[in-house]
Amino acid sequence: MAATNFKCAKCSHTEYEANEFRATGGFLSKIFDVQSRKFTTVICTRCKYTEMYKADSGALGNIFDLFT
């Protein structure tokens, strides 16, 4: 994937890969295995330098995590 406004901070390459992951937030969310925090990663395809950004996590995803 290439974006016109992305430029790697380490090698200045312009192609990247974007992914998302969820993580637990606090003590209770760890006990009940609820991933309440959502992050987006942007990875340079040349040097693999990775930037992480906190994303808004929706209430529907949290409810689904609680029941699964």
N, C-alpha and C positions, 0 to 999 in steps of 0.2 A: 504494500500500500504506500502510495506517495502523496504527500500533502505539500501544497505550495508554501505553507507557513511553518513547517517543521524543519528544524535544523539541529542536529545532534550537538549537544554542548561539548562533547569530547572530541569528535572527529569531523564535524560539520557535514556529515552525510544527510541526505534528505529523505531516505526511505525508512519506514518504521513499521512495527507490528504493534497493535493495541490489544490488550486483554483486560479482563476484569476478574477480581476475586473478592471473597467475603471473609471477614475475620471476626472473632469474638470481641466483645467490648470490655466487659467487666466480670466480676466474680460470679454473679447469678447467670449471666449469659454463657459463661464457661461451664457451669454446672448443668444447665439445661441444653447445652450445645446449640445456642442460637447465635448465628452469625449476624450481628447487628451493625457491622461496619462494612461499607463497600468501597473498594478502591479500583482505580483504573491505572494500568501500567502502559507506558509507551516505551518500546524497546527498539533501539537502533538496529537495523538489519546487518550493518557492517561490523561494528565493534561490540554490540550487545549491551551498551550502556543503557540503564533502565531508570526511568523517572516514574514516581508513583504520585497519583493525585487522589485525594479523598473525593468520593462521589456521593451523591444523595442516595440513601438507601430507603426504599419505599416500605411502607407499613405492610403491604400485601406480602412482600418477600419475607419479612420478619415473621408474620403469622404462619406462612407456609413452612418456614424453618422450624417453628415451634412444634407443629404437628408431625413433621417428618423426623 
